[in-house]
Amino acid sequence: MKKITIAIDGFSSTGKSTLAKQLAKHLGYVYVDTGAMYRAVTVFAMKHNYISEDHLDKKKLVDSMPEVHLHFEFNPELGFAEMFLNGKNVETEIRTLEVSRLVSKIAEISEVRSRLVEQQQKMGKNKAVVMDGRDIGTVVFPHAELKIFMTASPHTRAQRRYDELLELGQQVTFQDVLQNVNERDYMDTHREDSPLVKASDAVELDNSGLTKKEQFQLVLSLVTERVTA
């Protein structure tokens, strides 16, 4: 059976990573969470005081990018690969609401995107990869055999994110999470470099009313169509 590239794009908190992990595990493919990479760069920028709610030193961050070393390590207990920044596991750190508030600003920087896209393309050069993010089907792998564009209502996505943060023990309000979802939607779709758009040949998936199992089975049928074509 032939190996393909699966590109999953979409809005924040649509469950892109959950679906991608399920597919990668089922198919025996490599999974790459590109959002985690941008979040890790955000953590790096925060630690060096390059970014805050009202400040961004773009030049210092860009000049420091050669110091940013990212890699994934598979955690057999969790069943997926975790994000490492300069040798340190930052998987929990990158999932905070504070990072969520700032990551879209980092993703707007062309020099950062260029560096990360290059790494992402290397990760998927041999196919048999499931990659999720905002520009996978349009920029990173424009010739991917299967492209999925995921969406859901802002309220539905905010509720999912809110529940997730509470499970992680974070003190947040639903209103703050909803505001963050709406702000990220605007920034992701309006940035000049590689804005979030649906690729012309992508399959749109609104999962507002789908269970994770229903969603997985639906996309798996699309995968089967592509690998047997």
N, C-alpha and C positions, 0 to 999 in steps of 0.2 A: 504494500500500500504506500502510495507516495506521501512525502512529507510536505506540509504547507506552512505558510506564515499566516497567523491569525492576528489581526489588528483590531483592538477594541478601544474606541474613543467614546467620549460623552461628557456630560456635565458632572460636577462634583457630587459625591454621595449617591451615585446611581447603582453602585455595586459592581463597578467594573473589575476591581481587584478580586472580589469574591468569585465572580464568574470565571475570570481568567485563571485563578488558582484551581478551580474545579476542572476546567478543561485541560490544563497542563497536567494535572495529576492523572486524569482519566486517559489521556493520550500518550503520556510519557514524554511530554514536550518540556522545553525550558520555559519558565515563566519570568517575565521581567516587568516589574512595577516601576514605570518611568516617573510616576508621581512621587514615589519615595525618593527618587534621585533628586528631584527639584526640592523636596522637603529637606533633604540632607544638606543641600547647598544653603537653604534658608537657615538651618541650624548653625552652620558654619558662619554665615554672615551675622547672625545674632550674637554668637559667642565673641566675635571680633568687633562688635559694635558698628557694623557696616549698615545695619538696618534696624529700624524700630517703627512704631506706628506713624511717626511724623518725620522720619529721616531715612535716606538711602544714599550711601556713598558708592555709587555705581563704579567709579574708576578704581577705587581700592579693592572692591570685590573682584572686578574683572582682572586686575593685576595679580590678585591672589589665587585665581583659579588653578594655576599649576600646583598649588599646595593642597588642592581638594582631591582626595583619592577615594573613590567610591567602589564598593563591591558588594555582592550578595553572597550570603552563606546559608546553605540549606539547614534548617532546624528540623530534624526528624520527629521531634516531639510535637511541634506545631504543624508540620506537614507542608511548610513553605519556606522560602528563602527570606532572611532578614537583611535589613539594610545596615551596612557598616560604613562609617565615615572616619577616614584616617585610622583604621584599625579598631575602632570602637563601635560596638553595637548601639545604634541609635533608633532602633525600631519603635520603642515606646516614646522616645523623645520627639520624634517627627510627627506623631499623631495628635499632638496637643492643639487646642483651639488657637493658641497664640501663634503657632507655626501656620495654621490654616489661614489666619488673618493676613499673613505676610507673604505666603508662597507665590501668590499670583503676581506680586510685584517683582519677585526674583525671576519668574517665568517670562516676564516681559523683556528681559535683557537679552538682546540678540547674541552677544558673545557667550553668554551662559548656555543658551539654547543650542548654539552651534557646537559647542564642546560636548554637550550631553547627547545630542543627536548622533554625533560621530561615534560615541561609545555604544549607543543603542544599536546602530547599524552593524557594528562589529559583533555584538552579542547575537544578532539574528542572521548573520551571513549564511549560515548552513541550514536555514529553515528549521522546521520542527520547533517553532517558538510561538508563544502566546504573549503578546505585549499590549499593555493598556496605558492610556494616557489621554492627551488632548489632540495630538497631531500625528498619531501613528499611521493612520491610513492616508493622510494627506502629504506628510513630509518625510517621516522616517521610512515607511514602507509603502510608497504609493502603488506598488504593483503586488501587494499582498493578495493572496488567493481568496481570503475571506475577510471582509471588513464589517464590523458591527458598530453602530452608533447608538449609544444608550441614553435614554432620557426618562424623566419622571417629573411629576409636579414639584415645585420648590418646597411645598409643605411636606410632601411625602419624604423627600430627601432630607429635609431638616430633621424630621422626626427620627429617621434612621440614624443620622449622625448624632443626634442628641442622646438616643438610647445607647449608642456605642460609647460615647464619651462618659456617660454615667457608669457603664460597666467597667470602664478603665479607672473609675474612682475620681474623675475630674468634676469640679464644682462649676457647672455652667447652667445658664438658663436657656429655655427653648427659644426665646426671642432673640438672644444673642446668636444662637446657631443659625436661625432662619435668616437673620441679617447677613451673616457671613456667607451663607449659601447664595443669596441674591447678589452680594457684592462680588463674589468670585465669578458668578455667571457673567456679570457685566464685564469684568476685567478680562476673563478668558475669551469672550467673544469680540472684544473691541481692541485688543492689543494689535499693534502693527505687524509684529513678526509672528507668523504661524498661529493666527487666531483659531479658536475652536469653531470648526465648521464640519458639516457632514459631507464626507466624500461622495461624489456623484454615484459611485457604485457600491456604497455601503448599505447594509440592511439596517433600517431604523427599528429599534426595539424600545418601546415604552413599557417599562416593567412596573408601573404604578400599581397594577392589580394582579401581578404575577407572584407566585411563590418562587423561592430559589430553585426548587426542584423543577417546576414548570419552565422556568427560564432556561435552566441547564438543558433540559430535554429538547427544547425548541432550537437552541443554538447548536446542540450536538447533531441534530438532524441536518442543519446547514453545513456543518463540518463534513458529515458523511457524503453529502452531495458533491462537495469540492474534491475530496480525496478519491472518490470513485469516478469522477468525470473523465 
